[in-house]
């Protein structure tokens, strides 16, 4: 029995996952090339490699490519001659295998190795702007989850150091994902006085730098250098005093609060985290420590 691809199925498959449409009409090598090109474009856009003035072009390309592919596969299907033989990949089970393999690989990478996130707030400015893309290394931190689904955990095989930026389950509400910088590890004595940080008696917050303009707010905020461990970065500090009132009973027992000053001894299996936008961050000062099992992974990249 002769076979000819259905033009509408070809177009719809291209819109769902562009290479599927090309495979369906028998252009398997082109499907592979198109997949690599699309993946490369997605990575470039995610990493923010495009110059700012060209970002809109990258976004348009990511939208137009599937539409263009749908149009091409539609035209190929229309002109396709009837054949008595058909490559097994063009059949329903071949397409299912390709789609299932793609989903499985993406799922495994996100659960066990690396996962992309987006900064949900301005709490990490100036290190990461609002809605900046981040890549999180999950391998070694034993937190198996993705897309809001949690599959279990195991003890860390990789360490967390002072200065690392981590992604974690928000302690007051585990369904939310937060990002912050680790400033205290188990055994440390930390002190935050009017947003300025001291760790184990050593002042971490350093000299004042040029003021920083927050684009989303249109205001300038005081910026200071900080060095903790081998990490150099800057933080934003509003010099107005802000009284800190802890929400957690554990904090009231393990930490001392006086006005805008807080000092804590970090217990075993806990981490103390702060946002780099020190005056605009709800962090460990307010809701407590991050447990080791709540750590999803360590940030290895932040887009500009």
N, C-alpha and C positions, 0 to 999 in steps of 0.2 A: 504494500500500500504506500503510495507516494505521500510525502509530508511537506507542508509549507508553514512557516511560523506565522502565528496570528499577530497582525500589526499592532493591535491594541494591547495585547499581553506584553509584547516587546517594549512598547512605550511605558507602560505602567511599571514593569520591572526596572527599567532605567531610572525612573523617578524614585523608586524605593531604594535601590542600590545599583548605581549606574552599570557596573561590570556585569550584573546579572542579565540585563537586557542584551548586551553584546554577546554574552555566552549563549543566550537563548537563540540568537540568529546565527550562531556558528562562528562568530569572529572572536575566537577564544584568546589568541595572542594579543589582539587589540584590547580586549577586556583587561588582560594583565597589565598592559602598558597604561591604560586609562586609570586603573586602580592605583598604580604607583604614582602617577601624576597627581591624582586627586588627593592621595595621602600626603604627598610632599607639599601641596598647596595648603592643606589643613594644618600641617605642622608649622609651616611658615607663618600662617595667620595666627595660630595659637601662641607661638613664641614671640610674636610682635616684631619679626624681622623686617617686615615692610616699613619703609619710611612713613612717618605719620601722614604725609600728604598723599600717600598711595594706598593707605589702609582701605579706603572705600572701594578701590579697584579690586583688591584681594577679596573683599566681602562680596562684591558683585560677581566675581568669577566663581566663587563657591556656590552661589545661587544659580548662575546661568549654565554652569557645566552640566548638571543633571538634566536641565531642560534641553540643552543642545544635544546631549546624548540620547534623550528620548526621541527627539526629532530625527536624528540619524538612524536609530534602530527602527523607527517607524518606516522610514524610506527604504531601508534595507529589506525589511519584511515584505513591503509592497512589491519590490522588484525581485524578490527571492524566487528562483525557479523551483518547481516541485521536484523532490528527490526521493529515491527509493530507500536511500540509507540516511541515517541520522546519528550524529555523534551522541554518545550516551550522556555527556555533560549537558546537552540541550534538552534532555528529558526531565520530567518533574523531579525524579530522584537525584539526578545530577545537580540540578539547580538547588535542591534542598540541601545536598551535601555541601555545596559551595557556601551557601548562606549560613548553614549551621557551623561550618568551620570558621567562617569570619566572626560570627557571634561568639563562638567558644574561645577563640584566641583573644579577642578583645576582653571578654569576661575574665579569663585567667590572668591576663596582664594587669587589669584593674584591681582584682582581688588580692593578688600575691606580689606584684612587682612595682608598678608605677600607676598612679592615678592622677588625672587632672582635676583641679578645683578652680574656683573663682572666688576672689576675696569679696565677701558679702558686705563689708563695711569699710570705713576709713580708719579703723583702729591700728593698722600697720603703716600708715603714711608716716614718714616719706619713703620707707623701704618698699612698700607696695601700695599703689594707688587703689582707690575704690574700683572694684570689678576687674582688677588685674588678674591674669591667668597665672596659676602656679602648678608646678609638677611636684608630686609628693612621692618620695621613695618609701615603699611599704615593706620591701624585703628586709627582714631582720627585726621587725617590730611586732609581728604576731597578731595583728588586728585584721581579721579577714572579713571584709565588707566592701560593698559598692552599691551605688544607686539607692542608698538608704536601707539596704538589707544587710543584716549582721549574721555571719556564719560561724562565729567562734573566735577563740584567741589562744595564744600560747605565750610563754615568757619571751622577753626580748633576747635576741642573740646579737643585736647591735646596740651600741651605747648612745645615750643622749647627753650632750655636753652643754655647759652654760653658753649661751649665745645662739644655740640652734633655734631655728624657727620650726615649730611643729604644728601639725593639724591633729585635732583631737575631738572626741565626743564632748560636747558642752556639758559639764558636770550637772548643772541644775536641770537640764533637759537633754537627755542622751540622743534624741532624734535629730538634734541640730549639730552642725559641724563648725568648729571654731579654729582660728589660727592665731598664734601668739609666739612670742620669743621666750625661751627658757632662761630665767635669770637665777634660779636657785634649784639645786639638785639635793638629794637626800643628805642630811647632815649640815647643810649650809645655814648660816645665820644671815638673814637679809633684813635690810631696812630701807623703806621708801619714805622720804621726807619731802613733802610738797612736790612729789613726782620724781625727785632725784634719788638715785639708787646707790646703796652701799652693800657689798657682799663680803661677808667674813671680815668686816672691819676695813675693807679697801673701798674707797670711793670710786664708783664706776662711771658716773656721769661727770664728764669733763668740761672743756671750755665751751663758751658760747660761740656759735657759728652765725653766718648770715641768716636772717629771718627767712622762713619758707612760706611761699604762697600756696594755699590750698585751693586748687582751681574750682572745686565743687562749691566751696563756701565764699570764695573771692576775698579771703582775709589772709593776713600775714601772721604767722605764729613763731615764737622763739624756738630756735633749733640748737641743740647741744650735741656734742660728740659723746659717744660712749665706747668703751672697750671692755669686753669681758671675754676671758680666755684668749683665743686667737681671733676673735670677731670684732671688727671695727664697723660701726654704723652710727647713725644719728637718730635722735629722738626729738619729738615736738613737745614743748612744755609751755602751757599757759601759766603765767606767774601768779594768777589769782589763786588763792588758797581754796582747796576743795575738801570739805570734811568727808572722811571715809567711814562709812558704817557697814560693818560686815553683815552678810545675810546668813552665814552658816554658823551653827553652834560650834563646829570643830574649830573654826577660826577664832572664836571668842576664847577658847581654851588654850590654843597653841600660839596665838598672836596677841600683841599688845597694840591697842589703838588709842592715839591721843590726837584729836583734831585731824589734820591732814597727814599725820605721821603714823606709819605702821611698821612693826618689827616682828619677824617670825623665825622660828626654828623649823626647818623643813624635815618632816618625819620620813621614815623609811618608805620606799615605794611611792613617793609623791614628788611632784615638780611644781615650782612656783613660776608662773608665766605673767608677762606684762605685754601690752601692746606698745609699739614704738611711738604711736600717737598718744603719748602718756596721759595727756589731759582729756582725751576723748576715747577712752577704752574701758570697758567693763571687763575686768580681768581678775586675777587671783586675789587682788586686794579686796574684792567685794564678795566673790562666791567660793573662794578657797583653792585648794590644791588640785592638780590634775593627777589622777592615779595612773600608774604605769600601764594598766590594761586599757585605759581610755585613749592612749596615744595611737593614732592611726598611722602616722609616719612623719618623716622629716622632709621639709621643703628643700628641694635642690635647685629650683628655678622659679624666678618671679619675672613676669614680663614687665616692660617699662610702660 
